Amino acid sequence: MQLTMLGVGSSAGTPVVGCLCDTCRSSDNRNHRTRCSSVIELDNGKTILIDTGPDLRQQALREGLSQVDAVLYTHTHADHIHGIDDLRAFCQIQRTQIPLYGSPEAMMHIADKFGYTLREVGNFWDLPILKTNPVKATFYLFDQLITPIPVKHGNSDIYGYRIGNIAYITDVSMIPETSFDLLKGVDILLLDCLRYTAHYSHINLEQSLAYAGQIGAKSTYLIHMTHDMEYSTLSSQLPDNVFVGYDGLRLQLPM
């Protein structure tokens, strides 16, 4: 099983439009961050995408991604969902409907805002052909166990996900105690780390490191970062088992 970080940036991406800070002007490609998303390739050939940010097309071209068999949605903020129309390319290639999974609220939002995408297979492929699937508990997808992880994002209740022994938690301000049981034994953790200073709807570096220690994954990768977080500087400040994620980073995952 392989995970590719398609994007590890915050809602503004990095470089930020109009910014001349050192991170935004950096020549290190690991400081060039598109909006947050990852894709998991299972050993049975199926591909699961996490979120459809507005940079999905660019990310797919960069990584040579030509297959998406399902999408897991963490929540419905613009930087995680507004690339949904780019799923039509994968529908066209595969000639099949793509199932979407997420909380009942997330699926209702998609139906309300992107109802034109919810269609059955027909003779035309000019629009996405998608189907919503509300989930509240652990389920199987392509023979892989998927566990939604309830977390808080400011005042919103959203999902992280556990896929096998990897956990993906973005846009989090607080992890409820009841969710830690769902995270026991994970080998790899991808975790929100917006910036150094506090934020009302995201954890900062100090909080990310505290959660990483509490969860106890063998390796933790920081994602959803603003331009405050310069790759080399941040890397030098981390414990041995915590790493700075970057666009295009590929991880081989234990099943």
N, C-alpha and C positions, 0 to 999 in steps of 0.2 A: 504494500500500500504506500502510495506516495502523495505527499501534500506539497503544493506549490503556492507560495504567497503571491497572489496576483497584485495586491496592493496593501501597503501598511500605513497609508497616510490618513490624516484626519479629514474633515469635511472640506477644507480649503485646498488639500493637497500640498505638496512641496516640489518645486518652488511655489511660493505664494505670489499671486499676481501683484506686481508693483513693489515687492519686497527686495531689499538689497542686503539682507543679513548674510552672514557667512554661510549658513546652511543653504539658503536659497541660491547663493552664487557658487556653491561647492562643485568641483569637478568630479567628486566621488559619486558614482551612480547610486550608491547605497543611500544617499541623501535625496534622491529623486523619488518621491513617493506619490503613487496614484491612490485613489480612494480605496478603502479597506475591503478586501475580499480574498478568499482562498478557494482552491479547487483540490479535491481529493480524488485520486485515481485508485480504484479498488483492484485487487488482483484478479477479479473476474472480468475485467475490461470495462466496468461501469465507472462513470464519472459523476461526482456530486459537487456542485458549485455552492458556495456559501455566500449569499447576497449577490445582488446585481447592481453594483454601483455605476455611476455615470461614465466611468472609464472602461467599462467592460469590453467594448470593441477594441480599444487600444491595447488592453491587457491580453486579449485573445490573440491578436495579431503578433504581439511581442513574444508570447510564449508558445505560439503554434497550437493553440487550443482550438480544436474543431469538433469536439464532442461534449455535450452536456446532457446527461440522462435525468437529472433531477436537481432542484434548487432548494436549499434550506435557507429560510429567512430568519435573521435575528430580530429585526424590527423594521419599521417602515419610514425611517427618516430618509431624506432625499439622497444622501450620500451612500445609502445602502440599497436603494430600490429603483432609482430613476434610470438605470440602464436596462430595465426589464424589456424594453422594445428590442434590444439587441439580441434577445433570445430567438428572434425570428430566424436569424442566420442558421442557428443550430437545428431549428425545426425544419428548415429548408433542406439542410444537408442530410438529416436523419429521416426525414419524411415521417415524423411521428410527433405526438403530443408530449410535452414535457410537464411532469408533475411538479407542483410547488408545495412545500411543507412549511408550516409555521404555526404560531399561536392562532386561535380563532379570531382574535382581534386583527392580527396581521393579514389573515386571509380575507377578512371582511373589508379591510382597507383596500386591498388589491382589487377586490370585486367592485368596490365603489369608484376607485380612481382609474383603474386600468381594465375595466370590464370588457373592452374590445379584444383583449388578449385571451379571454376565456372562451374557447371555441372547441368544437369537435373537428376531427380531421375531415377535410373535404377535398375539393378539386383545386383550391387556391392556397398559396403559401406566401402571400404578400404581407401577412400579419403573423405575429406569434400565435401559436396554438398551444394553450396552457390549460392546466386544471389545478384548482386549489384543493389542498388537503389539510384541514385543521388538525393539529395534534396537541395533546395535553400530557402525554406520557410516553414512555419508551415504546419504540416501534421498530420493525424491521424494514430495511430498504435495500433491495438487491442482496439479500441474505446477510446484511450488515446491521448490527444492533445500533440504533441511534437513540440517544437520550437527551431530550430538551433539559437545559439547566436554567431554571428561573433565576433571574437577577434583576436588580433595580438599575434603571438609567434615569437619574433624576427622579421625577415623579412617575415615570413609566415602568411598567412591568414588561420585560422583554426576555428573550431566550439567548443563552449560550447553548452550545451543543457538545456532547461527548459522542465521538465516533470511534468505537473500539477503545483503544487506550490513548487517544488524543482528545484534548478538550480545547474548545475555541470559545473564548469569552471576550467580546468586544463591547465598547460603549457601556461600561458598567461603573456605577457609583457605589454599589454595595452588593455583596454576595450574601444572601440570607444563610443563616446557620443550617437550615434544612437542605440547602443545596450542596453543602460540603460532603455529605454522605454520597452524593451522586458523582463526586470527583475523586473518590478514594482509588488509589492505585493507578492513576493516569501516568503515563510515561512522558508525554509531551504536552505542554500547555502553551497555547497562544493567548496572550493576555493584554488587554487595554493598558496603555501607558501614555496618556495624552501629553503631559508636560511636567515641568518640575513643580510648579505652584498648584495650589488647590483649585478645583473646579467643581461646580455644583452637580454636574451630571456625569463626570468621568473621574476615575482614580488617577492620581498623579504618581510620580516615580516612587516616592516613599510608600504609598499605599500598595502599588503594584508589587514591590518587593516583599511587603508584609504578607500579601495574599499568596504570592509565589511560595514563600516559606511555609505558610499554613497548609497549602494544598500539597506541597511536597513532591511535585513532578520531578522526574530525573532531569529534564531540561525544560526551561521556560523561555519563550520568545516574546519580546515586547512588540506590540502592534498598535495601530491607530494613533500615530504620533504626529504632533505638530512640528513646525520648523524650529521650535525651541530645542528640539532633541537632535543634536548633531551626532552622526553615527560614531565617529572615533572617540569623541569626548565622552559620550554616554557609555560606550563599550568599556572604557577604562574605569568606570565607576561601578561596575556590576560584579556580583559574586560569580564564581567559576561556572555555575550551572545555569546562569541567566544570560541571554544573548539578545542583541538588537536585531529584530527582523528587518528584512529589506525586500523590495519588489524583486521577484524572480527567484527567491531562495527556495530550494527544493529540499524536502526532508523525506528520508525513507523511514517508514513507520512500522513498528511491530504490529502484527495482527492480534 
